[in-house]
Amino acid sequence: MNSVGIMQGRLSPQVTAAGQKFPYEYWREEFARACRLGFDAIEWLYDSHRETCNPLLSQEGREEIRALCYEHKVSVNSVCAHAFIDGSLINEESCALRSLSSLIDAACELEIERIILPFLETSSVTDFRQWNDVFRRLGEFDDRLRANGILLLLETDIDARTLGDLFDPRPNTTTRICYDVGNRTADGADAAEEILCLGSLIAEIHIKDRPHGGPNVNLGLGDVDFDGVFRLCRMSGVPLILETTVGGNWEAAALANIGFVNEHMDREPV
């Protein structure tokens, strides 16, 4: 059974053109909204490793998050650490390493299972030597991650076969893949084929739609092969997180998007 969640900020009025922005004004309300609209989970957003106001980073904030999860029966099982898209983790900047350590501490306390690290755009890594450095750096957290059942998920822009080769010789059990069907389709990949290729390395799937070489669009209007993607999702049970566009009406968009997912997931296998 796949859990269906939504990225934080998609259940609030869009206050900025930026797609990823922590909803400081509305984050509490998003729990009730998620429950009412039928979502199982909210993926927490961490968009700046120099900030101190994110509730995830304070004891008081974590207690409030825990209480809201309990009240509304909506989980926070994952954190999208979008802050690291600036390349600071690759460069071993001290603020980024402290930030990741703090996120792991918070995940331990809240029993969060997955932390997504983007290696895209300015943090893109294509060189094998650089990837070895990344795995070495992340490996420093292995003991804490393993002891608390936490996975670090890498979201990348490299093809599935190359990505599989990177993981193949590594015995590490704390690093997996977050696969974004929209981003990979925009890059020209066949998302269903890549999901099949990566198999159990995938621990979460981001759901969005994009045309080849184009921007985010409403689900069903881009080039993602959702029939193939959801057929594989039904078999794997991997968690699905909507990272969709908000537009001018967050509620109408959220309802349309979860309806789209449920319709595809409920279809009988052909």
C-alpha positions in Angstrom: 0.0 0.0 0.0 1.5 3.3 -1.1 1.5 6.3 1.2 0.5 9.5 -0.6 1.9 12.7 0.8 2.4 16.2 -0.4 5.4 18.6 -0.3 5.0 21.3 2.3 3.8 24.6 0.9 1.4 23.0 -1.6 -1.5 23.4 0.8 -1.1 27.1 1.3 -1.5 30.2 -0.8 1.6 30.7 -2.9 3.4 33.8 -1.5 6.4 33.6 -3.8 7.2 32.5 -7.4 9.8 30.1 -5.9 8.4 26.6 -6.0 10.1 25.5 -2.8 9.5 27.9 0.2 8.8 26.9 3.8 5.2 28.2 4.6 6.0 30.1 7.8 2.5 31.6 8.0 0.5 28.4 7.3 2.5 25.4 8.3 0.2 24.5 11.2 -2.9 24.8 9.0 -1.5 22.4 6.4 -1.9 19.4 8.8 -5.7 19.9 9.0 -5.9 20.6 5.3 -3.9 17.5 4.4 -6.2 15.4 6.6 -9.4 16.8 5.1 -8.1 16.3 1.5 -7.0 12.7 2.1 -3.3 12.9 2.3 -1.4 10.5 4.5 1.7 12.6 5.0 3.4 16.0 4.6 7.0 16.1 3.4 8.7 18.7 5.6 10.6 21.4 3.7 14.0 22.7 4.9 15.0 25.4 2.5 17.9 27.3 4.1 20.7 25.9 6.3 21.3 29.3 7.7 17.9 29.8 9.1 16.9 29.3 12.7 13.1 29.7 12.5 12.1 26.4 11.0 10.1 24.6 13.7 11.9 21.4 12.9 15.1 22.8 14.6 13.7 23.7 18.0 12.4 21.5 20.8 9.2 23.5 21.1 8.7 23.2 17.3 9.2 19.5 17.3 6.7 19.0 20.1 4.2 21.0 18.2 4.8 19.0 15.0 4.3 15.8 16.9 1.1 17.0 18.4 -0.3 18.1 15.0 0.6 14.8 13.5 -1.3 13.0 16.3 -4.3 15.3 16.2 -4.8 15.1 12.4 -3.5 11.6 11.7 -1.0 13.0 9.2 2.6 11.9 9.3 5.9 13.6 8.7 8.0 10.8 7.5 10.4 12.7 5.3 12.3 16.0 5.0 13.1 17.6 1.7 16.4 19.3 2.4 16.2 21.7 -0.5 18.7 24.0 1.2 21.5 21.8 -0.1 20.7 22.6 -3.7 23.2 25.5 -3.4 26.1 23.1 -3.6 27.3 23.7 -0.1 27.3 20.0 0.8 29.5 19.2 -2.1 31.9 21.9 -1.1 32.0 20.6 2.5 30.9 24.0 3.9 30.8 23.9 7.6 27.3 25.4 7.8 25.9 22.6 5.5 27.5 19.8 7.5 26.1 21.3 10.8 22.8 21.6 9.1 22.7 18.0 8.0 23.7 16.9 11.5 20.9 19.0 13.0 18.4 17.5 10.5 19.5 14.0 11.5 19.0 14.9 15.2 15.5 16.2 14.5 14.7 13.1 12.4 15.8 10.9 15.3 13.5 12.6 17.7 10.5 12.7 15.4 11.1 9.2 14.0 11.4 10.7 10.5 12.5 8.0 8.1 13.9 9.8 5.1 16.0 13.0 4.4 16.1 14.0 0.7 19.3 15.6 -0.5 19.1 17.3 -3.9 22.1 16.9 -6.2 20.6 19.0 -9.0 21.2 22.3 -10.7 24.0 24.1 -8.8 24.6 21.0 -6.8 24.7 18.6 -9.7 27.4 15.9 -9.6 28.4 13.9 -12.7 32.0 13.1 -12.0 32.7 9.7 -10.3 35.4 11.1 -8.2 33.0 13.8 -6.9 30.4 11.1 -6.2 32.9 9.1 -4.2 33.6 12.2 -2.1 29.8 12.6 -1.6 29.4 9.0 -0.4 32.4 9.4 1.9 31.0 12.5 3.4 27.6 11.1 3.9 29.1 7.9 5.3 30.3 9.9 8.3 26.7 9.8 9.5 26.2 6.1 9.0 26.2 5.0 12.6 23.6 7.5 13.7 21.4 6.9 10.6 21.5 3.1 11.0 20.8 3.2 14.7 17.7 5.3 14.1 16.4 3.7 10.9 16.9 6.8 8.8 17.8 6.9 5.1 19.5 9.7 3.2 17.9 9.8 -0.3 19.8 11.3 -3.2 17.8 13.1 -5.9 20.0 13.4 -8.9 19.9 14.4 -12.6 22.0 11.5 -13.9 20.6 8.5 -15.8 19.5 5.4 -14.0 22.2 3.0 -15.3 25.0 5.4 -14.2 23.3 5.9 -10.9 22.9 2.2 -10.4 26.6 1.7 -11.1 27.4 4.3 -8.4 25.4 2.3 -5.8 26.4 -1.2 -6.9 29.7 -1.7 -5.2 28.6 0.0 -1.9 27.5 -2.0 1.1 26.0 1.2 2.6 22.4 0.5 3.8 21.6 4.2 4.8 21.7 5.8 1.3 19.0 5.3 -1.3 17.3 7.3 -4.2 14.5 9.8 -4.4 13.2 9.6 -8.0 11.5 12.6 -9.5 9.4 11.4 -12.5 8.8 15.0 -13.8 12.4 16.1 -13.6 13.7 13.0 -15.3 11.1 13.1 -18.0 12.0 16.7 -18.7 15.6 15.5 -19.1 14.5 13.1 -21.8 14.4 9.9 -19.7 11.7 7.2 -19.7 10.6 7.4 -16.1 8.9 4.0 -16.0 12.0 2.4 -17.5 14.3 4.1 -15.1 12.2 3.1 -12.1 12.3 -0.5 -13.2 16.0 -0.3 -13.7 16.7 1.2 -10.2 14.3 -1.1 -8.4 14.7 -1.3 -4.7 17.3 1.5 -4.6 14.3 3.9 -4.9 12.8 4.7 -1.4 10.5 7.6 -2.5 9.0 9.0 -5.7 8.3 12.7 -6.3 5.2 13.1 -8.5 5.1 16.0 -10.8 4.6 16.4 -14.6 6.8 18.2 -17.1 7.1 18.1 -20.9 10.5 17.2 -22.4 12.7 20.2 -21.7 9.9 22.2 -20.1 8.6 23.5 -16.8 6.2 22.0 -14.2 2.7 21.7 -15.6 -0.6 20.2 -14.2 -0.5 16.4 -13.9 -1.5 14.8 -17.2 -0.4 17.8 -19.3 3.2 16.9 -19.6 5.1 13.9 -21.0 5.4 11.7 -18.0 4.2 8.1 -18.7 2.0 7.9 -15.6 0.4 4.7 -16.7 3.8 3.0 -16.6 4.9 4.8 -13.5 1.9 4.0 -11.4 1.8 0.4 -12.6 5.3 0.0 -11.1 4.4 2.0 -8.0 1.5 -0.3 -7.3 3.9 -3.2 -7.2 6.6 -1.6 -5.1 4.6 0.2 -2.4 7.1 3.0 -2.4 5.9 6.3 -0.8 4.6 8.9 -3.3 5.0 12.7 -2.6 3.2 15.3 -4.7 5.7 18.0 -5.7 3.2 19.7 -8.0 2.4 23.2 -9.1 0.1 25.3 -6.8 -1.3 28.0 -9.1 -3.8 30.5 -7.9 -6.0 28.0 -5.9 -4.0 25.6 -3.7 -7.1 23.6 -2.6 -8.4 23.1 -6.2 -4.9 22.0 -7.2 -4.4 19.7 -4.3 -7.8 18.0 -4.9 -7.1 17.6 -8.6 -3.7 16.1 -7.9 -4.6 13.6 -5.3 -7.6 12.6 -7.4 -5.3 12.1 -10.4 -3.0 9.8 -8.3 -5.8 7.9 -6.7 -7.5 7.3 -10.0 -4.3 5.8 -11.5 -3.4 3.8 -8.4 -6.8 2.3 -8.2 -6.8 1.0 -11.8 -6.8 -2.7 -12.4 -3.5 -4.0 -13.8 -3.7 -4.5 -17.6 
